[in-house]
Amino acid sequence: MNSTDTRERILQNMFLDIRKHGFQGLRADKVVADMGITKGALYHYFGNKQAIGKAVIDEIIRPNYLAFYHELDQSNDNPIPRLKEHLDYLSEQATDEDVTLGCPLNNLVQEMSPLDEDFRLRMKNIIDLIQQSVAAALERGKKAGFVRAEVDSQAIGRFFFSSIEGSYSLGKVSKSGAAFKSNMELLKTFLDGLEKP
C-alpha cells in the first residue's frame, strides 16, 4: 500500500470517528492504533489534530457535498426536477442509523463554528456555494421560463439548504429516517409551487 492510500485510509477513519464522537471527541492516536498504524505515521501525514479536521472538511466533506451542485451549475434544464431528484437521493440514504449520526457538515458547524474561525470559514464557504448554486439554477430557470418570475432565488437557496439541514437535526434527535423523509416530501411539494404553470 502506497503512502497516498495510507493517508486516505487514515483520513477516512478520522472522518468516521468524528461523525460518531465529534471533532473534540476525536482520539486520533486511538483511531490509528485500531488501524494498526503507528502514531508517528499519523503525524507524518498530519501535523496535529487541527490539520486532521481541516483535511476532513476539505477532502471528504466538501467534495461530497458539492458534487451534485457542481452538476447543477452546468445544467440549463428545469432546476425543479433536478432539485427534487437530489432530495430523493438524500431520502434513499436516510436510514435510521444514518440520520441518528446526523449530517456530518451540520454536526461540525454546530460544534466548531463558535470555537475555531478557520473551521467556520471553511464550512461557511461550502454552505455559501450550495446556496449560490441553487439560487443561480433558479435564475436560469426563470430566464428559460421554467420558474415563476416572482421567486426570490437567493431566499429559496437559503431555505432549501436550511430545510435539509433542519430535517437532519429532526431525524437525529428522533432517531428516525422516516422523519427526515417526510420533510423531504414536503420540500418537494414546496418546490413544485415554484414552477411556472
C-alpha positions in Angstrom: 0.0 0.0 0.0 1.5 3.3 -1.0 1.6 6.5 1.1 -1.4 8.0 -0.7 -3.5 5.0 0.2 -2.3 5.1 3.8 -3.1 8.8 4.1 -6.6 8.3 2.6 -7.3 5.4 4.9 -6.3 7.4 7.9 -8.4 10.4 6.8 -11.5 8.2 6.1 -11.2 6.6 9.6 -10.8 10.0 11.2 -14.0 11.2 9.4 -15.9 8.2 10.7 -14.7 8.8 14.2 -15.6 12.5 14.1 -19.0 11.6 12.8 -19.6 9.4 15.8 -17.9 11.4 18.6 -17.5 14.9 17.2 -14.2 16.7 16.5 -13.5 17.4 20.2 -14.1 13.7 21.0 -11.7 12.5 18.3 -8.8 10.4 19.7 -6.6 10.3 16.7 -4.0 8.1 18.4 -6.7 5.5 19.2 -8.0 5.6 15.7 -4.7 4.8 14.1 -3.8 2.2 16.8 -7.1 0.4 15.9 -6.0 0.6 12.3 -2.6 -0.9 13.2 -0.7 2.3 12.2 1.8 4.0 14.5 1.3 7.4 16.0 4.5 8.5 14.2 2.9 7.6 10.9 -0.1 9.6 11.7 1.9 12.7 12.4 3.9 12.1 9.2 0.7 12.9 7.3 -1.0 15.3 9.7 1.0 17.7 11.9 -1.7 18.0 14.5 -5.4 17.4 15.3 -6.5 20.7 13.7 -4.8 19.6 10.4 -6.9 16.4 10.5 -10.1 18.3 11.0 -9.3 20.7 8.1 -8.4 17.8 5.8 -11.7 16.1 6.7 -13.6 19.2 5.7 -11.6 20.0 2.6 -11.1 16.5 1.2 -14.1 14.5 2.3 -17.0 16.7 3.3 -16.5 19.5 0.7 -16.3 17.3 -2.5 -19.1 15.0 -1.3 -21.5 17.9 -0.5 -20.7 19.9 -3.6 -20.7 17.1 -6.2 -24.5 17.5 -7.0 -24.3 21.3 -7.0 -21.3 21.3 -9.5 -23.5 19.3 -11.8 -26.4 21.6 -11.2 -24.2 24.6 -12.1 -23.6 23.0 -15.5 -27.3 22.4 -16.3 -29.7 24.6 -18.2 -32.6 22.1 -17.6 -35.6 22.9 -15.5 -33.9 23.0 -12.0 -37.0 21.9 -10.1 -37.0 18.3 -11.1 -33.2 18.1 -10.6 -33.5 19.5 -7.1 -36.3 17.0 -6.3 -34.2 14.2 -7.6 -31.5 15.2 -5.2 -33.9 15.2 -2.3 -35.0 11.7 -3.4 -31.3 10.6 -3.3 -30.9 12.0 0.2 -34.0 10.2 1.3 -32.7 6.9 -0.1 -29.6 7.3 2.1 -31.6 8.3 5.2 -31.7 5.1 7.2 -32.4 5.3 10.9 -28.8 4.6 11.6 -27.6 7.3 9.2 -29.8 10.1 10.4 -29.0 9.2 14.1 -25.4 10.1 13.4 -26.6 13.4 11.8 -25.3 15.4 8.9 -21.5 15.4 9.0 -21.4 19.1 7.9 -24.1 20.2 10.2 -22.6 18.4 13.2 -19.3 20.2 12.7 -21.0 23.6 12.1 -22.8 23.3 15.4 -19.8 22.0 17.3 -16.9 24.0 15.8 -18.2 27.3 14.5 -18.1 29.0 17.9 -14.6 27.6 18.7 -12.5 27.8 15.6 -12.7 30.6 13.0 -10.8 28.7 10.3 -13.1 25.7 10.6 -16.1 28.1 10.5 -14.9 29.9 7.3 -14.2 26.6 5.5 -17.7 25.3 6.3 -19.3 28.6 5.5 -17.7 28.5 2.1 -19.3 25.1 1.4 -22.7 26.3 2.5 -22.4 29.6 0.5 -21.6 27.6 -2.6 -24.6 25.3 -2.1 -27.0 28.3 -1.6 -25.5 30.2 -4.6 -25.8 27.1 -6.8 -29.5 26.7 -6.1 -30.1 30.4 -6.5 -28.3 30.6 -9.8 -30.1 27.5 -11.1 -33.4 29.1 -10.2 -32.4 32.3 -12.0 -31.5 30.3 -15.1 -34.9 28.6 -14.7 -36.6 31.9 -14.7 -34.9 33.0 -17.9 -35.8 29.8 -19.6 -39.5 30.0 -18.5 -39.4 27.1 -16.0 -39.6 29.1 -12.8 -42.1 31.8 -11.8 -40.6 35.3 -12.2 -41.5 36.4 -8.7 -39.5 33.7 -7.0 -36.8 35.2 -4.7 -33.9 32.9 -5.8 -31.5 33.9 -3.1 -34.1 33.4 -0.3 -35.0 30.0 -1.8 -31.3 29.0 -2.0 -31.0 29.6 1.8 -34.4 28.0 2.6 -33.5 24.9 0.5 -30.3 24.2 2.4 -31.8 25.1 5.8 -34.7 22.8 5.3 -32.4 19.9 4.5 -30.2 20.5 7.5 -33.1 21.1 9.8 -34.6 17.8 8.7 -31.3 16.1 9.5 -31.4 17.6 13.0 -35.0 16.4 13.4 -34.1 12.9 12.2 -31.1 12.8 14.5 -32.9 13.8 17.7 -35.9 11.4 16.9 -33.6 8.7 15.5 -35.9 8.4 12.6 -35.2 8.2 8.9 -38.9 8.4 8.3 -39.0 11.9 9.9 -36.3 13.1 7.5 -38.0 11.5 4.5 -41.3 13.1 5.4 -39.7 16.6 5.4 -38.1 15.9 2.0 -41.5 15.1 0.6 -42.8 18.4 1.9 -39.9 20.2 0.5 -40.5 18.7 -2.9 -44.1 19.9 -2.7 -42.8 23.4 -1.9 -40.5 23.2 -5.0 -43.4 22.3 -7.2 -45.0 25.6 -6.3 -42.0 27.4 -7.8 -42.6 26.1 -11.3 -44.3 28.3 -13.8 -47.7 26.9 -14.8 
